[in-house]
Amino acid sequence: MKLYTTLVFVIVVFVVLPLNAQDNSIEWTTIENVEDSLSRKRKKTILYFYTDWCVYCKKMEQSAFKDLQVIEKLKKDYYSIKLNAETADTIQIGNDQFINKNLKKSRNPTHELAELLGSRKDKPFVAPVIVLFDEQFNVIKRSFEYLSPKELYQWIQ
């Protein structure tokens, strides 16, 4: 009887529960993938710039980007891109290439794309930055601060 109970428990935990569990995470992708996806299906795009050392970025990832309403809205209506603002990667958008020109010049080297899309006039790039694009990949609006789950949900409406 004990073996039977253990077997039922193992089946429930490893087979039944995973089947019933929803995927409660955002499906992050790359700019290159979004470019391809937009050619097949037009949707808005959200681009989230973060850095590894940014406390507010970590807080947003643990709260706003884990909120079920936010996740559901992003999955349904958006392509979601998460990009480290200090990446050393070369990013290709169409015929344009973007690089991190500051790699060996700065302790916190901001990528050219983050500076282009995530900076304000006469102010340096500071994460977190969220950029919202329309279906044609034109910038609609930008946020330069921490957003709570409620604020982010309202912002993406």
Buried (B, 14 or more C-beta within 10 A) or exposed (E): EEEEEEEEEEEEEEEEEEEEEEEEEBEBBBBEEBBEBBEEEEBBBBBBBBBEEBEBBBBBBEBBBBBEEBBEBBEEEBBBBBBBBBBEEEBEEEEEEBBBEBEEEEEBBBBBBBBEBBBEEEEEBBBBBBBBBEEEBEEEEBBBEBBEBEBBBEBBE
